[in-house]
Each structure stands twice: as C-alpha cells, then as structure tokens.
Amino acid sequence: MMSRCQQPRKLVPRRNESFVYRRSEKVPPPLAAPQYAGRNMVRVHSPSPQLVPYVEMLWYEDGDQAARHRERILPGGGFMLVVELTGGPGVVIGMRSRNIEINPTAIHSVIGVIFRPGGARPFFNVAAHEFQSNVVPLDLVWGCAVHGMRDRLREAPTVAEKFRLLEGELHSRVQRRFGLHPAVQYGLTQFHRRPHLGRVLEVARDAGLSRRRFAQLFREQVGMTPKRYCRLHRFHNVTKQICAGGAVDWADLALADGYSDQAHLSHEFREFSGLSPSAFLSGRPFCSAIRVD
C-alpha cells in the first residue's frame, strides 16, 4: 500500500468546528504568530522581492515557556504555512473567521509563512477555499519532500539560514499561472479601502462580472466569500482603533465603521472573538491574543 507522503493526494479536508487546540494534539498551535511580534520570542523576516506579491512575512518562534495561561487568538483572516521543527511535516492553515485557543507553553521551535490575501493559491494545487477553517498536514499537499525540508530547517545553524532555506522552498514551488485574477485584485483593493458589505455587488459590476462569478473567483483565490472577508476586515479595523488606546465610544465607532448600530457591532464581536466588547477591552494590552484564565 502506498504511504500518504509518497505523493500529494487530492485534498478533502475535514472541518474542525471547535477550533480549540489542546496541547496533546499533534498540530502546531501558533496560528497567529504576528500577534506576538512585540514579544522577544518571535523573529520576523521580510520576503525577497520575488515573493512580495504572495508573502507578507516569514516568522520564527522559539516558544514561551514562561507562560502559565491559555490565550484566545482572534481570527486573523490570514493563510499560513507552519512547520514545527521538533516533529511533524508541518501544516497549512486556511483562512479562518473564528477565534481559537492555544497553550503558549506547547510552542517549540516553529517557523512559518504568512501569505498575503490571495497569495497562497500559487503554492498549492488546491483552491484556497478548500483550506478554509482547516488545518491540513503539509505532506498531503506537497508530498513526502516536506520531511527533508523540515530536517534541513531544523539543522540550519542560524535563524537567518532557516529563513533563507524556507524562501528557497517557496521560490521552487510558486506557480505563477495561479496569480490573482484582475477582478479579485481590484476587489481586495476596494475592500481594504472601505469594507462595507454593500460594496460587493458594486465592485463586481465595476470589474465587469456578475456577483456570482466574482464571488466564485474570490473564494477560490482568497479562501472565503467576499461578504465574509469584508465582515472580517471591518472587524479588524475596529480592533485596530481600539488597540490604539484612548477612550472608546462604541456607538460612534459602530457608525464610523459601517455597522448599523452598537448592537450590530456587539454581535460581530461575539461571533468573531467569542467575547463581548467590554471583555475585549479588558484584554487590550495584547489585543489579538487575549488571556484565558
């Protein structure tokens, strides 16, 4: 019988509706490494010019053995590749719009890639939406060669060399024929400027596509529907403003960011973070990583 890693398989991921990763599970837990960029344990690396259209950053994590509590990580909407150097082939983490809980003490020597919106598709022979809210073993999509890649990354003497090796792997795998469709690129630009849900139809028409065709392309290349992407990006805009410090007027904030009222904003907070707005404020020092006592 052929082993799983002898050749990539057609991906049929299974949903994990709870999105709570326990220390005993064989899945690397740092699903939102940029959230920790302000702490000394994480190092980040800007990609080479050739990878900039696809990759936001590379990161390396040595773990936080001093942590004594779990943390709730807000949905980042980012597509990630994570390799735990102490074991396992690595995983691909699709776009997610739900919070997760991690145990920081379970993080040991991990390196990863954060892709730009739509940037992951050229590295995998699978549409981006197949990974949505899933954690998929990397050898299912890249094959057995990932074990050798992990060994080389682990044996590299410096973090800079680890980054160089991982960039080389990305260079060898990028398939430019899967680059962003112009309509999807236009949509991402417009949604980042003003992520109001009513703009989806407007953007589709401006791009010369029906709403259905635009949504199909967007989901295949970015990993979630335009509507959900806008909701998530709007939520991020709110959290960024809150994290900037200062007093928060929830009613004004809701109207300024396109919510119908404060109750609508509160509902979105609970759906994406699992927290009420007041509970979120109490964890504001780290914002996207909220301590769970």
NORBELBEL-V434074 format. One record per run of one state. SS is the DSSP state (helix for helix, strand for strand, loop for the rest). FROM is the first residue (numbers start at 1). TO is the last residue. If there is no record, write none. Layout:
{{SS,FROM,TO} {SS,FROM,TO}}
//
This chain:
{{loop,1,3} {helix,4,6} {loop,7,19} {strand,20,20} {loop,21,32} {helix,33,36} {loop,37,41} {strand,42,45} {loop,46,54} {strand,55,61} {loop,62,69} {strand,70,73} {loop,74,78} {strand,79,84} {loop,85,90} {strand,91,93} {loop,94,99} {strand,100,103} {helix,104,106} {loop,107,109} {strand,110,115} {loop,116,120} {helix,121,123} {loop,124,127} {helix,128,131} {loop,132,134} {strand,135,137} {loop,138,138} {helix,139,142} {loop,143,144} {helix,145,155} {loop,156,158} {helix,159,173} {loop,174,175} {helix,176,178} {loop,179,181} {helix,182,193} {loop,194,198} {helix,199,206} {loop,207,210} {helix,211,222} {loop,223,225} {helix,226,243} {loop,244,249} {helix,250,256} {loop,257,261} {helix,262,273} {loop,274,276} {helix,277,282} {loop,283,288} {strand,289,292} {loop,293,293}}
//
